[in-house]
């Protein structure tokens, strides 16, 4: 391939496979051979070896449809369970952690493993002192996968019980019906919940407030300067500067970035609030369905559930969050301090230029996210529809448009419109560069492209792309950590 001819270092562990039997043989070979490699590996990447086929298959929101990672069976070790401790997360979820007798596993010493929840403890029938089997999930995260029960003979071991009260603040734990986790409901006074909520709020994908790492948050928490999100906007340079390890320059840096956070757009503020089940993508969907926080707070269960990909669990969580007067007071406080709680005018502008049209969206976009385009379509009088039919007026298509939609559009003679043409339809093009930063493509993950075939084993990508559309080739290579 071209990359090798250009002087790039490429893998020699390549093979062109023409059927699944050849793929499985290659996997079996490297499952043994990988143990002699100088680097740790956990699987093999399988790719369609045709640029044309890759283009047709396209991408999901997270990864290409034309490549998958096959994971090898994880290495297993046996060690002793010494104790179980419990950790409290940002949402109050209490996670049991197994403390183990140190054991070498996949090149590292393992001392701890997550037990996830009470159901896992019960299903494993764990006892302190048990000999347990440990694996690394995805060769990274240690987990207990079994117990050597035969080793219990003649031993009086204490059965592991899930705790009833928060290990940090002593509050009685709650477990909602259908939930796997136990939760500490004391979100306003439980130390690890407060500090984790602050860390989430200032994180890069949320408010992006630099200078406030975990250690600084812990320092300011211990000094009673930072006990809530609201306290961030009360911090003064002189209060921070006198703290150990700080100074006026560092303090000014923090306070300036807190002030800058007032420019962060509404959808990221929603994400920063830390509403349970509301991640980046859900926050964007909610923001474009309810262009102001007042509209969101006024929405009922039916309205929330009607939003694309917002199920009953998320809708109930959003309702519960805004039903809490403390959270409403927080919103009001943050709004008074300048945070953005509505979409910008350029994103909410409306007209009737598309009135009555039925529009399908497909592909990934450069200037705006799919949710932004859906909001624009509705704001200008049209209706978003999911599938192509004879009643579809046109398709707004980005890169990697779905092949089935493309084929149906061709068969029905439906017009395909790109981003520039669509934006010209609805008026002036607004702030493309800024909007591009909010694109759903930010969340996309692509697998490494350093997969190069060896001589006499594969055809090049250029040659493969000349094959007929019916020919799909599979390439595979080691997936290095």
N, C-alpha and C positions, 0 to 999 in steps of 0.2 A: 504493500500500500504506500501511498504518497508520504505518510508521516515517517516511515522508515527511510525512504529515499532522501528526505529532507534532513536526516541526521538525528531524529528523535530516538531516545532509548525506548525500545518496545519489548513487550513480553514475547518470549519464544514458546510459551505454553499455550498454543492455539491449535484448534482443529475445526475444519468444516465438517459438519454432521448433516447427513442427508435424510435421516429418519430418527425416531425416538430411541431405537435400539442403540444406535451409535452414540447418542447423547448419554444414555444410561451407562454405556461401557466407559465413556470418557469420565463420567462422574465417579464410577467405581475405581478407576485407575488412580485418580487424584485424591480420592478419599484415603488411600493408603500412602501414596507418594508424598502428600503434603506434610507428613510427619517428619520427613527428612529435609524439608526446606529451611532456609535460614530466616524466614519470616513467618509470622502467624497468619493463618488463613482460616476462613470460616465457611467458604462456599465457592460457587462458580456462577459467573454471569452468562446467561444464554441470550443471544441476540439474533434477530432476523437479519440475515446477511444480504439485504437488498435495500438500497436507499429509496427506491420507488415504493417498496412495501412499507418501509418505515414511515414514509410521508403519508401513506394512505391510513395506516393504523393510528398514527398520531399519539396524543398524550391524554392521560387523565389529569386531574388537578395536581397530582403529586408525582407522577412518574410516567415514563414512556410505556405505551402498550406493546412495543416491539422488543422489550427486554425484561427479563426477570432474574432474580437472584435465587439460586438453589442453595440451601443451607445444609451443610454436613451435620450428621448426628453429633450433638455436643459431647465433649469429653466429660467423663464422670469420675468423681473421687468419693471416698468414704471417710467421714470424720465424725467427731462427737459434738453433740449439741450441749453447750455449757450453760446457756441461759437464754431467755427471751426478753428483749426490751421493747419499748413502744415509743414511736415518734409521732408528733403532731404536725400536719402539713398546713398549707395556707388556707385551705377550705375547711379545716378542722378535722379532716379525715385522719384517723388513728391507724398507723401501720405497724404491725408487729415485725420485729427484726430478730433473726436468729443469730446469736453469738456463738461462734464455732471454735473448736480447737483448730489452730492454723493448719492449712493443708495446701499443698502445691497443686494448682489446677490451671491448665492451659497457659503455663508460663508465669503465673502470678500467685502470690500467697493470698488465700481467701480466709478471712476471719469472720465475715458477716454475710448474711443472705436475707433477702426480703421474704416474708411469709404472707404478704399481701393483706389478708383479712382473716376473720374468725373462721370462715368456712374452710379455708385451706388448712388451718391448724386442726380443725375437727376431722377433716378427711384424711389427714396424715396420721391422726391419733398420736400426736407428739408427746414425748415425755422428756423431762430434763435428764440428760445422761444417755439418751438414745444415740446409737450409731446411725448416722443419716447419710444418704447419697446426695451429693451436690453436683449440679451442672451449672454452666454459664449460659444463660439465655442469649442466643445470638453470639456466643463466645465472649460476652461482655458482662452481663448482669448475673451474679450467682443466685441460684435458687435451689431449694430442697425439693427433690423429686421423689424421694422414697425413704423408708425406714427399714433398717435391718432388724426386724422384729425377733428373729431367732436369737439375737444377741441379748435379749432381755431376760432370758431364762435365769431364774434365781435372784434377780435384782428387784429391789423395791424402789421404783422410780416415780417421781412426782409428775403427774399429768399436767401439761401446759393448759392453762385457762386464760381466756381473753379477759382483760381488765374491765371493770364496770365504771371506773371514774378516770377522768383525764389525768395523765401522769404529770402534767405541768401545772394545772390550776385546780385540780380536784373536782371539777364539775362532772355531774352524772352524764355519762355518754348516751347518745341516742342512736337508734338504728331504724331508719324508715323502711316501710314495707317495700320489698323489691330491691333494696340496696344491699350491696355486698359489704360496704364499709360501715364502721361505727364512727360517729362524729361528736366532737366537742362543740356544743352550741354557743360557748362563751367567746364569740369572735371579737368582742370589744375589750376583753381583759386577759385573754390567754396569750402569754408572751410569744411563743413560736408562731402563732397565727398572725399576731400583729406585725412581727418583723418580716414574716414571709409575704404578707399583704403589701407592706411597704416596698419590699424588694421587687415584687411583681409590678407595682405601680410605677416605679422609676425605671424599669427595664427598657431596653432599647426598642422593642417592638410595641411598648406601651407609651409612656410619657417621655422616654429617652432623656432622663435627667442624669447627666454625667457627674461623677465624683461621689456618688452615694452607693458604694459597694456594701457587701454584707457586713464587713468589719466596721465601717463608718456608721451604718444603720444601728448596729449593736451598741456602739459607743454612745451615740446620741440617745438611744433608748435607755441605756443605763443611767444617763444623766438627766432623765425625765424631760428631754427636749423634743423627743420624737416618739409619741405614743399613738399617733393616728395619722391618717392621710392629711387631715386638716392641718396638723402641726407642721407639715412641710412648708406650708404657705405662711407660717408664723415665724419661721427660722430667721434669725438676724445674723449678720456677719460677725458681730462682736460676741454673740453667744457661742458660735462654732469655733471661732479663732482661739479661744482660751482653753479648748479641750486638748488633752494629751495627743501629741502627734499631729495636731492641726496648726494652723497659722492663718494670718489674714489673707494670704494669697489663695490658699486652699478653700477657705471659707467663702471668699468672694466668688471663686469658681463655682462652688455649689449653689450659692444664692442666685447667681446670674443664670445658671441653667434651670433652676426652678422657675425663674421669671420667664425664660424662653419657652417653658412647657405650655404656657398659655396659648401658644400658636398651634399646638398639636390638634389635628382635626378630630371632629366629633366621634367618628367610628373608633379611633384609637383610645379616646377617653373612655368610651364604653368598655372596651377591652380592659383598660387599666383598672377599672372599678373592681374587677375580680368577681363578677357574678358567676356563680357555679354553672358550669357547662357552657359558658359564653367565651369561646376562644376568639382568635383573630377573625376567622371566616364568619362565624355566627354574628360577631359584633358588626361587621360590615353589612351583613344581610339585614340586621335589625335597624341599622342607621339609615339604610336606603328605603326600608319599608316604613319607617317612622322618622321623618327628617328632623325632628327635634326631640329632646328628652321629655318634654311635656307630652308630646303625642305618644311616646313610648310608655310613660307612666300612666297614661289614661287608657291604654289598650287593654282589652279584656282577653280572656283565654282564647276565645274563638278567633279574634283578630291576630293574636300572636301565632297561633297554630296554623293560620292560613299562609304565613310567610314561607317561602320556598326553603325546604330542609329544616324547618323549625318544628320539631316534634313536641309531643305532650310534655315530656320531661323538661325540655328547655323552657317551654312556655310557662310551666308551673314554677320553675326556678326564677324566671324573670318576674313573674307576678309576686312571688314571695319576697324577693329582694326589694321591690319598690313599695310593698305593703308595710315594710318596716319604717317607722317614723325616723329612726336614726339615719337610715340611708337617704331618706328624702331631705333631711336636714343637711346631710353631707353634700348632696347635689346642690342645694341652695347656697351653701358656703362656697363651694368650688366655683359656682357660676358667678357669685359676687366677686371672687378673686380673679375673674377673667378667663376661666377655662371655657372651651368651645363645647356647647351642648346643642348645636344645630348644624346642619349641613351648610356649606358656603352657598352664596347666592348662585354662583355659576353651576352648582350641582343640582340646584332645585328649581332653576328657571323653567317656566312652563309656557306652552302655546298649544294651538290646535293644528299645527302643520302636519301631524301624522294621524289626525283624528280618524277613527274607524278602521285603521289598518291593523292587520295581524302579522306580527313579526316573530321570526325564529332567530335565536342567537346560537352560534356554533363557533368553536375554536377558541384560541387564546389571543389576547389583545395587548397592544403596546401602550395606548394612551390612557385607558380606563379599565377597571375591572368589569367582569360580567355583571355584577350586581349594580355597578354604576350605570352601565348601559341599559339594564332593565328598568332602573329608576327613570332614566332619560326617556325611554320609550313610553312609559306610562305618563310621565310629566307632559309629554307633547301629544297626548291623546290617543296613542296606539295601545294595543294589547299584546303582552308577551304570550306566545304559545310554545309548547314544548316540542311538538312534532310537525313535520312538513306534510302539508296536504294541499289539495287543489284550492283551498280557501286562503292559503298563505300568500301574503302580498309580496314579501321579499325576505331574504335571509341576510342578517348582519353577520358576516363571516370574518373571522380572524385567521391566524395561522393554525395549521393542523385542523382544519374543518373536518367534522365527522364524515367518514366516507359514505355512510348510509344516507345522510342528509344531502350530501353532494349528488349522489346518484339519483335520489328522488327528485331533487330540484331540476336536474337535467331532463329527467323523464317527463316532468310536469311543465317544464318551461318557466320555472320560477326564477325571478331575478335574484342575483347574488350581489350584495353591496358590501364594500370594504369600509374600514373605519373612517377614512378621509371623506368618502362620499356621504356616509351617514352624518358625520359631524357638520358637513356643509349643508345638509338638509335642514338641520335644526337651528343653525345660526352660527355665530362666531365661535371659533375654536378656542376653548378656555383652558389655559394653564396645563398644557399637555405634559410638560416635564414634571410638574408637581404631582399630577394625577397618576403618572406612570409609576411613581414610587409606591402607590397604593394598590397597584395591580395585583390580581390574584396570582400572577406569574411569580411574585416574590416568594410564594409558598411552594413553588414547583421544585421537585428534586430530580436531577438527572444523574444517571449512572456514569461512571468514568468512561472516557473515550480512548483509553490507552490499550485497546484490545487490537492487537496486530497479528495476523496469521503468519505461520511459518511457511517457507517455500515448499511447494509441492503438496501442501495440505489444504489450501484454500484458494478461492478466487478473490480478486480485489473487490472493494466496494463498487468501483467504477464498472468492472465487468459484471458484477452481480446485478447492478441496476439495469443492465441491458437485457437481463433474462425476462421471460414472459411473466405477467402478473400472477400466474398460477404457481410459479416456482418460488417457494420460500425456503431460504437457507438458514440454518441455525449455527451460530458460532458460539464458542464457549471459552472461557478463560478463568484463571484463578481470581478470586475476589479478595484482595489483600486488605488487612486492617491497617 
